[in-house]
Structures are given as structure tokens and as C-alpha cells.
Amino acid sequence: MKPIEHKAITLFLGLALSTCQTASAYDQEALVTLKKSVSAWNSMRHARPEETIDLEGADLDGASLTGADLRKTVLINAELSGSTLDMADLKGANLMMALIKRADLKKSDLSGACLVKANLQGAFMKGAKFTGANLQDANMRWAIAENADFAGANLANTTLFEANLAGANLNGANLKGALFIQQAILDGATISNNTILPSGEKATSQWSALHNAQFIRERESAPISYETPLPPKPAVPENRTIPGSRNTEKAVTDRKAKQKVSGKSNFENSSLNNADMTGADLHNANFQKADMKSVRMRGANLQGANFDRAFLKGADLSKSNLSNALLYRATLTNANLSEANLEGASLFEADLEGADLRGANLKGANIMDANFTNATLSPLTTLPSGQKATSSWAILNGARFLKITQH
């Protein structure tokens, strides 16, 4: 693979450095307080109850947050996997695209919270309250939500594969387009005539009985509309370059002679959304927890690169070399990986929902607990076993199999 010239890479790096501040734009002081003491955090919140605190993209992996007052807190794309949030108050919080895998949310209150595209895989949510919450496109695979309250919640297009919803309240919930509900546990769950089924139709007693759920009839209600709150816009300090402005262009020009990209470049926690890295030689580069939505990396050399928990939604990685790359918990939803070389790559717990894997080489890749829901495979896709993909393998993993060869 022929790398692109240093001059082009240098220009890109200057731009990345001028914009990477947005990846850590959250309130650092507030985050330190939250991590140090829930009691101190709650005292601060009670003193300023109307203030919206921005923790977008914050790393709270494994944090102990039992009983934390996180009402209306902005936690977009935050890392909360493995955290303890039992009895936490998350009413009206914005958790869009947050990683909440295997978190403890027992008896937590997420009423009216925004959890669009949040990853709740394996989360323990027994007795949690989600009334009126927006969980559209969320991943609840293997989540334990026994006796949880989803009354009036939006679960449209939510993945419910082997989710435990026994005894849950689903009265008036919107389940239109919900995936794998046949594999979910609904024993004793409550469903009403206002509940919308995956088919888009109103629930019936027959459907409820078929799924061992209880059916109740309540007063007809109009469909609920769900709003997606936007994060607050941070103030731009004086002398700070603004992406796309003339100051930014000057900053890039000033850095061109100073910045160089090597095979061990460090982009950890950087904001690289929509960046053009087509054909770049970035082998062994560090992209850990980087925001890389819609990044263009077609034909790039990413051998051995670290994409640990990177956000690569909609990224173009077609024909790239990702051999031996680390993609642990990486978000690759709707990414283009056609004809990419993923030989020996680690895709442990990676989210490949809707990804294009036609002609991709996955020989020897670790795909344990990876999500292939609606991913596209073809006869030219090579599986970890070294064998060519088949329709049966695709069906088993919730993927699509297209008998269309590459051009």
C-alpha cells in the first residue's frame, strides 16, 4: 500500500489538533467532583438545581455513582460501561449514544431521559424507571430489566435479543420495529391496548398471551411525541480557533512545518469527525476513544492501530488494512468495511450493526460478543475460520447475506 505524502498528512494533523478540544469540552471540574465523591456532587447539584452540567464524552467507566443526582445532565457519548448507578436520579438526562454496557442501574430513575442509540448491552436494570424515556435504536441485548417501568417509553427499533423484561410495565410503550422481541423474555410483563407492537399495530390480548404477558385495557391515548434534547453550546474562549474559520486555516498553515505524522501517532480522545484520511499510512496509530464519525479512511494502512472504544459510526474504511488492529468495543455502526483486511483484528464487543462487510477478510479475527445485527456479508466475505461466509452464518448472527459479488 502506497502511503500518501507527509505534506497532506501534516495538513490533516494540523486540522485535527485545532479541533480536538471538542472531545474534552465537558466540565472537567464537575467530572472530578463526581468521580471523587457522590455526596459532594449531590450537594453541588442541590445548590444549583437548575444548572445543566455538560459531561458529554466523559469517561466514567466503572465509576461508583450509586444515588448520584444526574438530573438533566448531558452525558452524550459518555463511557459508563461497568459503572454502578443503582438508585441514581437520571430524570431528563441526555444519554444519547452513551456506552452503558454491563452497568448496574437497579432502581434508578431515567424517566424522560434520552437514550437514543445508547448501548445498554448486559446492563442490570431491575426495577428501573424509564417512563416516557426515548430508547429509540438503543441496544438492550442481554439486558436484565425485570420489573422495570417502560410505560409510555419509546423502544422503536430497539434491539431486545434475549433481554429479560419479565414483570416489566410496557403499557403504552412504542415497540415499533423492535428487533428480536421473539427472543426476549416477557413473562408477566404488562401490555395494554396503547402498546405499539413491532409490526406497528396496537397490542392485543392474543399477542400478549402468546408471549406470556398480561394484557390490560386502559383509556385510549394519543401517540406520545419524544424530543431529543441538544447539548448546551460551550462558550468559545478568546483566541481559540474555531473549526472552519480563517483562524483555523491560519493555525493549520502555521503548523504545517512543525507537525509530522509517524506510524505511532497519538489521536487518543481526539475529535476527528468527518476528517479525510484517505490512503494515509497510520499503522500502529492510537485512536483510543476518539470521535471519528463519518471519517474517511478508504485504503488507509491501519495495521496494528488502536481503536479501543473509538466512535466510528458511518466511517469509510473500505479497502483499508486493519490487520491486527484493536477494535475493542468500537462503534462501527453503518461503517463501510467492504474489502477491508481485518485479519487477526480484535473485534471483541465491537458494534458492527448495519456495517458493510462485503468482501472483508475476518480470518483469525476475535469476534466474541460482537454485534453483527443487519450487517451485510457476501460470498466473498472471509469468516474468522478462514471459510467464506454463508447465509446460515449470517442468519445465526442476525446479519444479511447478499449474493452479489464485488466489482
C-alpha positions in Angstrom: 0.0 0.0 0.0 1.4 3.3 -1.0 1.2 5.9 1.8 0.2 9.5 1.0 2.8 12.1 1.3 3.8 13.7 4.6 2.6 17.1 3.4 -1.0 16.0 3.1 -0.8 14.2 6.4 0.7 17.2 8.0 -2.2 19.4 6.8 -4.7 16.9 8.3 -2.9 16.7 11.6 -2.9 20.5 12.0 -6.6 20.5 11.5 -7.1 17.6 13.9 -5.1 19.4 16.6 -7.1 22.6 16.1 -10.4 20.8 16.6 -9.6 18.0 19.1 -10.5 20.3 22.1 -14.2 19.4 21.5 -13.6 15.9 22.6 -12.8 17.1 26.1 -15.2 20.1 26.1 -17.1 18.8 29.1 -16.9 20.4 32.6 -13.6 19.0 33.9 -14.1 20.3 37.4 -17.6 18.8 37.7 -16.3 15.4 36.4 -13.5 15.4 39.1 -16.1 16.2 41.7 -18.4 13.4 40.5 -15.6 10.8 40.4 -14.3 11.8 43.8 -17.5 12.0 45.9 -21.1 11.4 45.0 -22.0 13.2 48.2 -20.1 16.3 47.2 -21.6 16.1 43.7 -25.1 15.9 45.1 -24.5 18.9 47.3 -23.3 20.9 44.3 -26.4 19.9 42.3 -28.8 20.7 45.2 -27.2 24.2 45.4 -27.6 24.7 41.7 -30.6 22.6 40.8 -31.5 24.4 37.5 -28.0 24.2 36.0 -27.4 21.8 33.1 -24.0 20.2 33.5 -22.2 19.1 30.4 -20.3 15.7 30.7 -20.5 14.9 27.0 -18.0 12.2 26.2 -16.8 11.9 29.8 -15.0 8.7 30.9 -16.9 7.2 33.8 -16.1 3.6 33.0 -16.5 1.5 36.2 -17.4 4.5 38.3 -19.3 4.2 41.6 -22.3 6.5 41.2 -24.9 5.0 43.5 -27.5 7.5 44.3 -26.0 10.3 42.2 -28.2 13.2 41.2 -27.7 13.3 37.4 -30.9 15.0 36.5 -30.8 16.7 33.1 -27.0 16.1 32.9 -25.6 15.9 29.4 -23.9 12.5 29.0 -24.0 12.2 25.2 -21.5 9.6 24.1 -20.2 9.1 27.7 -18.5 6.0 28.8 -20.5 4.4 31.6 -19.8 0.8 31.0 -19.4 -1.3 34.2 -20.4 1.7 36.3 -22.7 1.4 39.4 -25.7 3.7 39.0 -28.1 2.0 41.4 -30.8 4.3 42.6 -29.3 7.2 40.6 -31.6 10.1 39.6 -31.2 10.4 35.8 -34.6 12.1 35.1 -34.4 14.0 31.8 -30.7 13.2 31.3 -29.3 13.1 27.8 -27.5 9.8 27.3 -27.7 9.7 23.5 -25.1 7.1 22.2 -23.7 6.6 25.6 -21.9 3.3 26.4 -23.7 1.8 29.4 -22.8 -1.9 28.9 -23.0 -4.1 31.9 -23.7 -1.1 34.2 -25.8 -1.5 37.3 -29.0 0.6 37.2 -31.1 -1.1 39.8 -34.0 1.1 40.8 -32.5 4.1 39.0 -34.9 6.7 37.6 -34.5 7.5 33.9 -37.9 9.0 33.4 -38.0 11.2 30.4 -34.3 10.5 29.7 -32.9 10.4 26.1 -31.2 7.1 25.4 -31.3 7.2 21.6 -28.7 4.7 20.3 -27.4 4.1 23.8 -25.7 0.8 24.3 -27.2 -1.0 27.3 -26.0 -4.4 26.4 -26.0 -6.7 29.5 -27.0 -3.8 31.8 -28.7 -4.7 35.1 -31.8 -2.5 35.3 -34.1 -4.4 37.6 -36.8 -2.2 38.9 -35.5 0.9 37.0 -37.9 3.6 35.8 -38.0 4.5 32.1 -41.4 6.1 31.9 -41.6 8.4 28.9 -37.9 7.8 28.1 -36.7 7.7 24.5 -34.7 4.5 23.8 -35.1 4.5 20.0 -32.4 2.4 18.3 -30.9 1.5 21.7 -29.1 -1.8 22.2 -30.6 -3.8 25.1 -29.2 -7.1 24.1 -29.0 -9.4 27.2 -30.1 -6.5 29.5 -31.9 -7.5 32.7 -34.9 -5.2 33.1 -37.2 -7.3 35.4 -40.0 -5.3 36.9 -38.7 -2.1 35.1 -41.2 0.6 34.2 -41.3 1.4 30.5 -44.8 3.0 30.5 -45.0 5.4 27.6 -41.4 4.8 26.6 -40.1 4.8 23.0 -38.5 1.5 22.2 -38.7 1.8 18.4 -36.1 -0.2 16.6 -34.5 -1.2 19.9 -32.5 -4.4 20.0 -34.1 -6.8 22.5 -32.2 -10.0 21.8 -32.5 -12.2 25.0 -33.4 -9.1 27.1 -35.2 -10.0 30.3 -38.4 -7.9 30.6 -40.2 -10.3 33.0 -42.7 -8.3 35.0 -41.9 -5.1 33.2 -44.5 -2.4 32.6 -44.9 -1.8 28.9 -48.2 0.0 29.0 -48.3 2.5 26.1 -44.7 1.7 25.1 -43.8 2.1 21.5 -42.1 -1.1 20.3 -42.5 -0.4 16.5 -39.6 -2.0 14.7 -38.1 -3.5 17.8 -35.7 -6.3 16.9 -35.6 -9.9 18.2 -38.6 -9.4 20.5 -39.3 -13.1 19.9 -36.1 -13.9 21.8 -36.9 -11.5 24.7 -38.4 -12.7 28.0 -41.8 -11.1 28.5 -43.2 -13.4 31.2 -45.6 -11.5 33.4 -44.9 -8.2 31.6 -47.9 -5.8 31.4 -49.0 -4.7 28.0 -52.0 -2.5 27.2 -54.1 -1.6 24.2 -52.0 1.5 23.9 -48.8 -0.5 23.5 -47.4 -0.4 19.9 -46.1 -3.8 18.7 -43.0 -4.3 16.4 -45.5 -4.5 13.5 -46.7 -1.0 14.2 -50.1 -2.3 15.3 -51.8 -1.9 18.7 -51.2 -4.8 21.1 -53.9 -7.4 21.6 -54.7 -9.9 24.3 -53.9 -12.7 21.9 -50.4 -11.3 21.2 -49.8 -10.8 25.0 -50.9 -14.4 25.8 -48.6 -15.7 23.1 -45.7 -14.0 24.8 -46.8 -15.0 28.4 -47.5 -11.3 29.1 -50.5 -9.8 30.9 -52.9 -7.7 28.9 -54.9 -4.8 30.3 -57.3 -2.4 28.7 -56.9 1.3 29.5 -58.3 4.5 28.2 -57.2 5.2 24.6 -54.4 7.7 24.4 -52.8 9.6 21.6 -49.3 8.6 20.5 -46.5 10.3 22.6 -44.0 12.5 20.9 -40.4 12.3 22.1 -38.0 15.2 22.0 -34.2 14.7 21.7 -32.5 17.4 23.8 -29.5 19.1 22.4 -26.3 19.6 24.4 -25.5 23.2 25.5 -23.2 25.1 23.3 -19.9 25.8 25.1 -18.6 29.3 25.0 -15.6 29.8 22.7 -12.8 31.5 24.7 -10.9 34.4 23.1 -8.1 33.5 20.8 -9.4 29.9 20.4 -9.6 28.7 16.8 -13.0 27.7 15.5 -13.1 24.8 13.1 -13.8 26.2 9.6 -12.8 29.7 10.4 -10.0 31.8 9.0 -8.2 31.4 12.3 -8.3 27.7 11.9 -6.9 27.9 8.4 -4.0 30.1 9.7 -3.4 27.7 12.5 -3.1 24.8 10.0 -0.7 26.8 7.9 1.4 27.7 10.9 1.6 24.1 12.0 2.4 22.6 8.6 6.1 22.9 9.1 6.0 21.8 12.7 3.7 18.7 12.8 4.7 15.3 11.4 2.8 12.0 11.4 4.6 8.8 12.2 3.4 5.3 12.4 2.8 5.8 16.2 0.7 8.9 16.0 -1.4 9.6 19.1 -5.0 10.7 18.5 -6.4 9.5 21.8 -9.7 11.2 22.7 -9.4 13.5 19.6 -12.3 14.7 17.6 -11.8 13.6 14.1 -15.4 13.6 12.8 -15.6 13.9 9.0 -11.8 14.0 8.7 -10.3 12.9 5.4 -7.5 10.3 5.9 -7.9 8.5 2.7 -4.9 6.4 1.9 -3.0 7.5 5.0 -0.2 5.4 6.5 -1.2 5.3 10.2 0.0 1.8 11.2 0.2 1.4 15.0 -1.5 4.8 15.5 -3.5 5.3 18.7 -7.2 6.3 18.2 -8.4 5.2 21.6 -11.8 6.7 22.5 -11.5 9.1 19.5 -14.7 10.6 18.0 -14.4 9.6 14.3 -18.0 9.8 13.0 -18.0 9.6 9.2 -14.2 9.7 8.9 -12.9 8.8 5.5 -10.1 6.2 5.7 -10.6 4.3 2.4 -7.4 2.4 1.5 -5.6 3.6 4.7 -2.9 1.5 6.3 -4.2 1.0 9.9 -2.3 -2.2 10.6 -2.0 -2.7 14.4 -3.8 0.6 15.1 -5.6 1.0 18.4 -9.3 1.9 18.1 -10.2 0.9 21.6 -13.8 2.3 22.2 -13.5 4.6 19.2 -16.7 6.0 17.7 -16.6 5.2 14.0 -20.2 5.4 13.1 -20.6 5.8 9.3 -16.9 5.7 8.8 -15.5 4.7 5.4 -12.9 2.0 6.0 -13.3 0.3 2.7 -10.2 -1.4 1.3 -8.2 -0.4 4.4 -5.7 -2.6 6.1 -6.9 -3.2 9.7 -4.9 -6.4 10.2 -4.1 -7.0 13.9 -5.9 -3.8 14.8 -7.5 -3.4 18.2 -11.3 -2.6 17.9 -12.4 -3.5 21.4 -15.9 -2.0 22.0 -15.5 0.2 18.9 -18.7 1.6 17.5 -18.8 0.7 13.8 -22.5 1.1 13.1 -23.2 1.6 9.4 -19.5 1.7 8.7 -18.2 0.8 5.3 -15.7 -2.1 5.7 -16.1 -3.6 2.3 -13.0 -5.3 1.1 -11.2 -4.3 4.3 -8.5 -6.5 5.7 -9.4 -7.4 9.3 -7.2 -10.4 9.6 -6.2 -11.1 13.2 -8.1 -8.0 14.4 -9.7 -7.9 17.8 -13.4 -7.0 17.4 -14.3 -8.1 21.0 -17.7 -6.5 21.9 -17.5 -4.2 18.8 -20.8 -2.9 17.4 -21.0 -3.6 13.7 -24.7 -3.1 13.4 -25.5 -2.2 9.8 -21.9 -2.3 8.7 -20.9 -3.3 5.2 -18.6 -6.3 5.3 -18.9 -7.5 1.7 -15.6 -8.9 0.7 -14.0 -8.1 4.1 -11.3 -10.5 5.4 -12.0 -11.5 9.0 -9.7 -14.5 9.1 -8.4 -15.1 12.6 -10.3 -12.1 14.0 -11.7 -12.2 17.5 -15.5 -11.5 17.2 -16.5 -12.6 20.6 -19.7 -10.7 21.7 -19.5 -8.5 18.6 -22.8 -7.2 17.3 -23.5 -8.1 13.6 -27.2 -7.1 13.6 -28.2 -6.1 10.0 -24.5 -6.1 8.9 -24.1 -7.1 5.2 -22.0 -10.0 4.2 -21.3 -11.5 0.7 -19.9 -14.8 -0.7 -16.5 -13.0 -0.8 -16.5 -12.2 2.9 -14.0 -14.4 4.8 -15.0 -15.5 8.2 -12.7 -15.9 11.3 -12.5 -19.6 10.5 -10.9 -18.8 7.1 -14.0 -20.1 5.3 -16.2 -18.0 3.1 -19.4 -16.5 4.6 -22.6 -18.3 4.1 -26.3 -17.4 4.5 -26.6 -19.7 7.5 -23.8 -17.9 9.4 -25.3 -14.6 8.6 -28.7 -15.6 9.9 -27.2 -17.1 13.0 -25.6 -13.7 13.7 -28.5 -11.5 12.7 -26.7 -10.3 9.6 -27.8 -10.0 6.0 -26.3 -12.2 3.2 -26.2 -10.8 -0.3 -25.3 -13.0 -3.2 -23.7 -10.1 -5.1 -20.0 -10.3 -5.9 -17.6 -7.3 -5.7 -16.8 -5.4 -8.8 
